[in-house]
Amino acid sequence: MKNKIISFMDSKGNVVLEKKLTSLPLKEEVVINKSVEFFDDPEPCMIHRSAVMKRLYMEIDDFLNDALRKGRKQLSLEHIPDSIKKYIDIPDTITVINIRQS
């Protein structure tokens, strides 16, 4: 999981954001909602917050691993399930992601 680099590109092919998988910015509202779902904690402490974030990163990693197994290193944003897209706090200009192992 730690060795994946994800590049987020706009429609012109410019890299807007490039991060390690475990450094992707997650939406705060998702972290809180998942904390309530998993721990009944609307104001997650660091332990709950970390556990939620790890679980979200693992779901994203599972999706990316599946894509890589199918030989897909570049994905159009429309081919990424909403269940994954809703986790990541990315600009609206993103149209494509590239996945690579570091």
C-alpha positions in Angstrom: 0.0 0.0 0.0 2.8 2.5 0.9 4.6 2.1 -2.4 1.9 3.4 -4.7 2.1 6.9 -6.2 -1.1 8.4 -7.6 -1.0 11.3 -10.1 -4.2 13.3 -10.6 -4.3 14.9 -14.0 -6.6 17.5 -15.6 -8.1 17.3 -19.1 -4.9 18.8 -20.6 -2.7 16.1 -19.1 -1.2 18.4 -16.4 -0.4 16.8 -13.1 -2.5 18.7 -10.5 -1.7 16.5 -7.5 0.7 13.6 -6.9 0.7 11.7 -3.7 1.6 8.5 -2.1 -1.6 6.4 -1.5 -1.4 6.9 2.3 -1.0 10.7 1.9 -4.1 11.2 -0.2 -6.3 13.9 1.2 -9.4 12.4 2.5 -12.7 14.4 2.9 -13.2 15.3 6.5 -17.0 14.6 6.3 -16.3 11.1 5.2 -13.8 10.5 8.0 -16.4 11.7 10.5 -19.2 9.7 9.0 -17.2 6.6 9.0 -16.1 7.2 12.5 -19.7 7.4 13.5 -20.5 4.2 11.5 -17.6 2.2 13.0 -17.2 3.7 16.5 -20.3 5.7 17.2 -17.9 8.7 17.6 -18.9 12.0 15.9 -15.7 13.7 17.2 -13.1 11.1 16.5 -10.0 10.9 18.7 -6.7 10.3 17.0 -7.0 6.5 17.4 -10.4 6.4 15.8 -9.4 8.9 13.1 -6.3 6.8 12.3 -8.3 3.6 12.2 -10.9 5.1 9.8 -8.3 6.6 7.5 -6.4 3.3 7.4 -9.6 1.5 6.4 -10.4 4.0 3.7 -6.8 3.8 2.3 -7.1 0.0 2.3 -10.4 0.2 0.3 -8.7 2.5 -2.2 -5.7 0.2 -2.4 -7.9 -2.8 -3.1 -9.5 -1.0 -6.0 -6.1 0.2 -7.4 -4.6 -3.3 -7.0 -7.5 -4.7 -9.0 -6.9 -2.1 -11.7 -3.2 -2.9 -11.8 -3.9 -6.7 -12.0 -5.9 -5.9 -15.1 -3.0 -3.9 -16.6 -4.7 -0.6 -16.1 -2.2 2.0 -14.8 -4.2 5.0 -16.1 -7.9 5.4 -15.2 -10.4 7.9 -16.3 -12.2 9.4 -13.3 -15.5 8.1 -14.7 -14.2 4.6 -14.3 -13.5 5.0 -10.7 -16.5 3.9 -8.6 -18.3 6.7 -6.7 -17.7 4.6 -3.5 -14.0 5.4 -3.9 -14.2 8.9 -5.4 -16.2 10.2 -2.5 -13.4 9.5 -0.1 -10.7 11.6 -1.8 -10.6 15.4 -1.6 -9.5 16.3 -5.1 -10.1 19.3 -7.3 -13.0 19.2 -9.7 -10.6 19.6 -12.7 -9.3 16.1 -12.3 -10.2 13.8 -15.2 -7.5 11.0 -15.1 -5.4 9.2 -12.5 -2.1 7.4 -13.1 -1.0 4.7 -10.7 2.6 3.6 -10.3 4.7 1.7 -7.9 7.6 3.5 -6.3 
